[in-house]
């Protein structure tokens, strides 16, 4: 399938699942989901994979409600992740993914290091405590911020072992660092959104280069990455 944008029916479907989050409605409207939501997202990421390499993960519509008080069975968005980054060379690794999510508001695209685990945060903070490395990160964040929204969850105070007066306290407090852009519904309905999305990912390349160089993938066992993630 050639990506030509998300049809208007996709956003009508998202509005519907918000109002009717149950199996009966989903099954009755599954053909619209498959044709107007899932197929365009798959086509978009086929093009992304052709450009950047890597492997694609397309999310399922079902929510995991086993440990959640929210028992709504279906997600109100559809997201996909390409495990790659701009400029990734054969044999290189990255913890960043090229991410996009469609919902009732349009399409969001971003990349970065989401929810860093304990060992990643340790390396991240040690790098920021190095004046030269911190200056390079500041430069990368400032450059990305010219066209993207750079954000992430952060602590309310300084992490343990660091002064609240640290010159880069705003960066030290971050527990994740993500850069992205929101595209409205009208933009998302155009085939041009594909190239606009790729440009958004490319605009974060310098930021991802820094994170890959100084933080890199977690070395913890998979079961420890979330369970032992520190609150500070």
C-alpha angles and dihedrals in degrees: 000000000000115000109242099160131276112299121235087252089068093063092043087054091052090050088051096052089051090056098036109032099169139103095253093058094041094052092046090052099036093110089061091047092050096046104033103030113021099035096052091046091050091048091049091053093044086061091045091051091050089054102039106020119219131106128295128227114193111194123236117240093234121094123224100239098168096106100019128098086213104083099182103135100214137056118241091221140038119227137180133191129205109204096222140075138217111288096011110162127210110281095018121120132212136185090205120094129198101240135190131174128189121201141144091295098053131260129329121196126187149140138202143097108313122196098350115214125233098272092045092051090050092054092042093054094043090054092050089051087062108086097216095044091047091052090054091050091048089052091049093048092048091049093049091046091062090076106006139057106247113197148126142165113293142184120261091229140018117302116252112286096023131097122242085228094060109136090235098038092134090060094040091057093056117107092186135014120211132167122196151134135235119226117199124232094264092051092047091055091062125084086227090074089077094064091039089054092049090051090052091053091046091051089063095051096105091050092050091047089057093048093047091049098046105025111021129168121334114264094201121107110268093249091056099049094082102019094057099033105134123240090217 
